Amino acid sequence: MPRRYLRRISRQFRRNEAPWYLRPFRAVLGHPKYFAVNRRSVAVALAIGVFISMLPIPGHTPLAVIVALIAGVNLGVAALGAWFNSPLTLVAVFYFEYRLGAWLLGMPTRPWPDEVSFAWLQGELAVLWKPLFLGALLTATAATAVVYFATNLLWRRSAARRLRQRKLTRPG
């Protein structure tokens, strides 16, 4: 795991003066738990970011930071996890989530037009929102579980490998 890198960044952030727009939050951001680099903090923060990134709502990054503040986990990792579903993959993921939700609800899928306009989206949203949100919740939950357990597994393996290396290089 990139533990050393994350520690260096969090140390630099805590040491430097905050930008003007973060000054009202100086007391909260100065708390060490929001930049802690341990297995629990990083795994939960990444899971929060990934969950929020899979939802069809605006403002993924600020929402991930707010939830990370409430949960008391690493803010930077949560914000980074919110970019798991990037703007390049957003439409494809949302279409998959819609298809999954429509299949689970037993609804026929609506044909996708050649050109998506705001007027078409506004008219179809009354029908599309239920399967889209159901598919999004299921996909987000599955992706979050995979990311959380993979992060824990990789972190434990990395720690075990470092411990073995330390034992091998220890004199006597």
C-alpha positions in Angstrom: 0.0 0.0 0.0 1.2 3.6 -0.6 1.4 4.2 3.1 4.6 6.3 3.0 3.3 8.5 0.2 0.0 9.1 2.0 1.8 10.0 5.2 4.1 12.4 3.4 1.2 14.2 1.8 -0.8 14.4 5.0 2.2 15.7 6.9 2.8 18.4 4.3 -0.8 19.4 4.3 -1.0 19.7 8.1 2.3 21.7 8.2 1.4 24.2 5.5 -1.0 27.1 6.0 -4.4 26.3 4.6 -5.7 28.2 1.5 -8.1 31.0 2.2 -11.2 29.0 1.3 -10.3 26.3 3.9 -9.6 28.7 6.8 -13.1 28.4 8.3 -12.5 24.6 8.5 -9.0 24.9 10.1 -10.1 23.4 13.4 -11.7 20.4 11.8 -9.0 19.8 9.2 -6.3 20.1 11.9 -7.5 17.0 13.6 -5.1 14.1 12.9 -7.9 11.5 12.4 -8.9 13.1 9.1 -5.5 12.4 7.6 -4.7 9.2 9.5 -3.0 6.6 7.3 -4.1 3.3 8.8 -5.9 0.3 7.4 -9.3 1.2 8.8 -9.2 4.8 7.9 -8.1 4.3 4.3 -10.3 1.3 3.6 -13.5 3.0 4.9 -12.6 6.3 3.2 -12.1 4.5 -0.1 -15.3 2.5 0.3 -17.2 5.8 1.0 -15.8 7.4 -2.1 -16.5 4.4 -4.4 -20.1 4.1 -3.1 -20.8 7.8 -3.8 -19.1 7.7 -7.2 -21.6 5.0 -8.4 -24.7 7.0 -7.5 -26.5 9.1 -10.1 -26.3 12.4 -8.1 -24.3 15.5 -8.7 -21.4 16.6 -6.5 -19.6 13.3 -5.8 -16.4 14.8 -4.4 -18.0 17.3 -1.9 -20.5 14.7 -0.8 -17.7 12.1 -0.2 -15.7 14.6 1.9 -18.8 15.4 4.0 -19.5 11.8 4.6 -15.8 11.2 5.4 -15.9 14.0 7.9 -19.0 12.5 9.6 -17.3 9.0 9.6 -14.0 10.4 10.8 -11.8 8.8 8.1 -9.2 10.0 5.7 -10.6 13.0 3.7 -8.1 12.8 0.8 -8.7 9.1 0.1 -12.5 9.6 0.2 -12.2 12.5 -2.3 -10.0 10.3 -4.5 -12.4 7.4 -4.2 -15.2 9.6 -5.5 -13.4 9.7 -8.8 -13.6 5.9 -9.1 -16.4 6.3 -11.7 -14.8 9.0 -13.8 -16.6 11.3 -16.2 -15.4 9.1 -19.1 -17.2 6.0 -17.7 -20.2 7.8 -16.1 -22.7 7.3 -19.0 -21.8 3.6 -19.5 -22.0 2.8 -15.8 -25.3 4.6 -15.4 -26.7 2.8 -18.5 -25.7 -0.5 -17.0 -27.3 0.5 -13.7 -30.5 1.4 -15.5 -30.6 -1.9 -17.3 -29.9 -3.8 -14.1 -32.7 -2.0 -12.3 -35.1 -2.4 -15.1 -34.3 -6.1 -15.3 -34.8 -6.6 -11.5 -38.1 -4.6 -11.5 -39.3 -6.5 -14.6 -39.7 -3.3 -16.6 -39.0 -3.2 -20.3 -36.0 -1.0 -21.2 -36.7 2.2 -23.0 -34.9 2.7 -26.4 -32.0 5.1 -26.1 -32.2 8.0 -28.7 -29.4 8.8 -31.1 -29.0 12.2 -29.5 -29.7 12.7 -25.8 -31.1 16.1 -25.2 -32.1 17.8 -21.9 -35.8 17.8 -23.0 -35.7 14.1 -23.7 -34.0 13.4 -20.3 -36.5 15.6 -18.4 -39.4 13.8 -20.0 -38.0 10.3 -19.5 -36.8 10.9 -15.9 -40.2 10.1 -14.5 -39.9 6.6 -15.8 -36.2 6.1 -15.6 -35.5 7.1 -12.0 -36.7 3.9 -10.2 -34.7 1.4 -12.2 -31.7 3.7 -12.3 -31.6 4.2 -8.5 -32.2 0.5 -7.8 -29.4 -0.5 -10.1 -27.2 2.2 -8.7 -27.7 1.2 -5.1 -27.0 -2.5 -5.9 -23.9 -1.7 -8.1 -22.6 0.8 -5.5 -23.0 -1.7 -2.7 -21.2 -4.5 -4.7 -18.4 -2.2 -5.8 -18.0 -0.9 -2.2 -17.8 -4.4 -0.8 -15.2 -5.4 -3.3 -13.1 -2.3 -2.8 -13.3 -2.5 1.0 -12.3 -6.1 1.2 -9.6 -5.8 -1.4 -8.0 -2.8 0.3 -8.0 -4.7 3.6 -6.5 -7.8 2.0 -3.8 -5.8 0.2 -3.0 -3.8 3.3 -2.7 -7.0 5.5 -0.5 -8.7 2.9 1.7 -5.6 2.7 2.1 -5.4 6.4 2.9 -9.1 6.7 5.5 -8.8 3.9 7.1 -5.8 5.7 7.2 -7.8 9.0 8.9 -10.8 7.2 11.5 -8.4 5.7 12.1 -6.8 9.0 12.6 -10.2 10.7 15.0 -11.3 7.9 17.2 -8.2 8.2 17.2 -8.2 12.0 20.6 -9.2 13.3 20.8 -12.4 15.5 
